[in-house]
Structures are given as structure tokens and as C-alpha cells.
Amino acid sequence: MTDKVTAALAAIGLAPDDVDPDVLAGLRTAADKPPKQLTQADLERMSAEQIVAAEADGRLDHLLGRQGA
């Protein structure tokens, strides 16, 4: 199980044993996907704070030339 899934479950007061295994499989698959990449047009509509957060989340990797990151 990924740390993201474990943290998300803990945030809502659940342990992995409390969740159906099929649901956990779906959560793991979703957590393993890379973050959705933003476009230049997206950036033009965002505040500086939102852009900094997007960069920290890895949503600017494509624009910054980090495709393999």
C-alpha cells in the first residue's frame, strides 16, 4: 500500500483493514498515477501561490522538462 493511501485513510479515521480489498486496489492504482499536468493556459489563470503548490505537487513537471520525474 502506498503512503498516500494510508495517509488518506488515516485522515478520515480508517485503517487499511477497515476497507474492502477491491476498494484498496483501486485506491492504490489511482495513487500510483502521475499527477495531472497543467498547461501554459492553466498557469495564466492561477495565482502565484497556486503555481508554487502545483510545482510542489509535480503538476508542472512536463512544462519544466521533467517528463521522466
N, C-alpha and C positions, 0 to 999 in steps of 0.2 A: 504494500500500500504506500502511496506517496505521502510525503509530509503535508502537502496541500490538502489532500483529502482528510487526513487525520485531524489537521488543524480546523478545517471547516466543520467536521462533525463535532469536535470539541466545543467550537463556538456556539453550537446550538444544543449543547448538552447531551450529545450522543457518543457512545463508544462504537468502534467498528463492529463489535459483536451484537449491537442493537439493530444493525441494518441488514436487510436481505442481501445475500451474496451477489445476486444478479444486479442489484442497485449499486453495490460497491464496484462491480466490474465496469459498469457504465461510468461511474464517477472517476475511476482510475483512468479510463480511456480519455475522458474529457480533460482531466488534469494533465495528461501526457501530451496533449496537443499544444503546439506553439501558440503564443498569443496572437490574436488578430492584428495584422499590421495596418498601420494608419497610412493615409496618403498625404501628399502635399496639401490637397484641398482640405483634408481634415485639420491639419495644423493651422491653416489660415483662420479657422473658426474657433480655435482653442486659446485659452489664456496661457500665460507663461507657466503658471502653476500646473495646469493640466498637461502641458508639454513635458515638464520635468517629471511628472508622475508617469506619463506614458513611456518616457525613456527608461525610467527605473523598472517598469513592468516588462520591458522588452518589446514594446509595440512600435518602436521606431527602428528596429534592427535592419529592416530592409532598406529604409531610406538612408541609414548610416553605413550601408555597405557591409553589414554583419549577417548576411544570409545564412551562414553556417553556424551562427551563435545559438 
